[in-house]
Amino acid sequence: MAALLLLKLAMMPNTVSTLLPSLFMFARWIQSWIGLLIATSAVVLMLASKQATAADVPVQIEFTKQQGQLTQEIIQLLDRQHYQHRDLNDEFANDVFNRYLKLLDPQHIYLSQADLEPFNYLSSELDDLLAQGDLSPMAALYNLLQQRRLAFIDYNLGVFSQGEPMFDFERLEDISTSPYENPRVTNLEALKDTWRKQLKNEFINGQLSNESVKQIKDRLQKRYTNIRKRVLQVELRDAYLAVSNSITTVTGPHTTYLSPRNVEDFNIDMSLSLEGIGAVLQRDNDYTKVVSLVVGGPADKAGDLKASDYIVGVAQDGDPIQEILGWRLDDVVDQIRGPKGTLVNLQIIPGGDLQQTKKTIQIKRNKVNLDDQAAKKTVVEVLTPEGLVNIGVITLPTFYMDFAAAQSGDPNYRSTTRDVYNLIQELKSESISGIVIDLRNNGGGSLREANQLTGLFIETGTTVQVRYADGMIQKQMDRNPLLAYNGPLVVLVNRYSASASEIFAAAMQDYKRALIVGSQTYGKGTVQTFGDLSSGQIKFTQAKFYRVSGASTQHKGVIPDVNLPSLTDPKKVGESTQDHALKWDRVKAVDHKTYFSFEHIIPQLQKRQEKRNQSSADWQYTLSLAERERNRPKQISLHLGHRQQSWQEQKDWYLNTINTLRSSHDLAPVTDVKDHDFDYDNAQKDPYILAGAAVIADWIDMAH
């Protein structure tokens, strides 16, 4: 319980200091638990006999009186303490109803418009029912969903049992590549056509992976058999999590109910007492999706697993791969976790692109240590008209503090600010002309450390404002006039820079102390705390962050001074993409000094960088991938011949793009994309770090 207690204390109004781990990463973690609900709503059942036995029928959910009372507790706590007050009215009822449907049937493949007609009254009356603790309509809808899953399986069984050909692969028809955007169909017959297309697409994907029809059938039947066993084991607590989180998340995406088991698992994860691969996972329909990697963890170090990858199979070292499609998330995690030093094999689909070929990777399990997440330095050389100049680079994966060591009185306890200060002193001895602080993929961490790190680069002043639900504004201050460094500074950010990272970057921008380079940040500008319930806890938003300029970091994040191309689509990643995210607003600005006057040179800095982009094979490679992703078709063909042609064209394009990049680095071409192993982890090769360093060199040049 220590880790959870520290987080509670850290978020009290009189301190508002966020301790490691970051609440942004916690939000990622809790998504994995919400994903359990998606898993139980998007899975399929199989092998039901015509005369079903009791074991073939899903458990009929009936919520208890205690769960009804717990729901009333949740609503009352949110009404009293949440930053964004929501009245218990028809609008609230409609939002909760739609959120519940989204959790249960996110791809609209189980419930039709006709199915929902008897439940549509909930969109205006659910608020009254919830206030009374009446969850019976929610249970009825959940039970209907379970019945429809059986109907889905009956359909699939009919396809599996018929002889070949099972599908007309010459038929000209398409399927959406964005199933979560599909409209809800009108009736059961339309649903059956959706099921047919999905299963046909599964077969085509198998054929593109060079599987025989028999292999595809055997694999799918085995998958659905396992899924069926797991779905029939759905427990009352799983269904209640869907109800409770449909209520909490309509007040904001970072407000979540934690059952007693969730709290226990969270404490285990936060203490890092269980070894694993260091990845945050969530359910995405039948798939297990990698949300993010723990910086310095085994998966991050190995380099083969990336955010957005699907994990579709797991095996202990030496064992055959076991397919995990449709598994409960906690069961997947149990398979991936294991003793330190042991090996786990993962079968993945890169980028979650179902048209990509599966590949198997191996990761050695280990603990994530503070040293692995600590700040690190390097020096890169930049060619200028006056010759080569040295630019220091400090990579900061998270805002950390060894709170236990500090509490025990250890004078040498580790923290972001202490480590960065020492690294700056080392860089000064290496004749640097500027420093790049790399905050890419830094999801946040200790607010105290973001405040103190800001103080290394300004004399004194406000670093961030925190506004509470009652309107009270608390200013976090740097009162130490010590300057660790007063030279040219660039802060490198991307869409995954969030929370404490945004506070630091925003302060550097508002004080005109540094140029912000990269892409728009995540936009998480809220503060969460924990509240106790009779059963479990609730994490809820209690405050918002505001810059010294008065603008919130919520929703909009930090906009760079110099933009760099990004492979991350801001329409798919970021706070602004979350349902019911708190909106951007502003408060009164705080008086503050500025350190540099570079507004007039920013347009020229951008032009120079864009010119470098055009002549750089690395940036052309990035731009090509980004454009390819933007223009990705919204529909793919279910005509086998057309699909095979499209698949081959895609592979050829990617291979040619890779070999163009390799040629620019004097590397031999490859005949298979799997053989491409270019290392961008080396700072001297990382185009983003080199761009940040080049911007500093341009800044110095223009200043002269």
Secondary structure, DSSP 8 states (H G I E B T S, - for coil): -HHHHHHHHHTSTTT----SS-HHHHHHHHHHHHHHHHHHHH-------SS--GGGS-------HHHHHHHHHHHHHHHHH-SS---SSHHHHHHHHHHHHHHH-TTS-S--HHHHGGGTTHHHHHHHHHHTT--HHHHHHHHHHHHHHHHHHHHHHHHHHS-S--S-TTS--EEES-GGG----SSHHHHHHHHHHHHHHHHHHHHHTT--HHHHHHHHHHHHHHHHHHHTT--HHHHHHHHHHHHHGGG-TT-EEE-HHHHHHHHHHHHT-S-B--EEEEEETTEEEEEEE-TTSHHHHH----TT-EEEEEEETTS--EE-TT--HHHHHHHH---TT-EEEEEEEGGG-TTS--EEEEEE-B---HHHHS-EEEEEEEEETTEEEEEEEEE-S-B-B-HHHHHTT-TT--BHHHHHHHHHHHHHTTTEEEEEEE-TT---B-HHHHHHHHHTTSSSEEEEEEEETTS-EEEEEE-----S--S-EEEEE-TT--THHHHHHHHHHHTT-SEEEES------EEEEEEE-SSSEEEEEEEEEE-TTSBB-TTT----SEE---SS-TTTSSGGGSTT-----B------------GGGHHHHHHHHHHHHHH-HHHHHHHHHHHHHHT--SEEE--HHHHHHHHHHHHHHHHHHHHHHHHHTT----SSGGG------STTT-HHHHHHHHHHHHHHHHH-
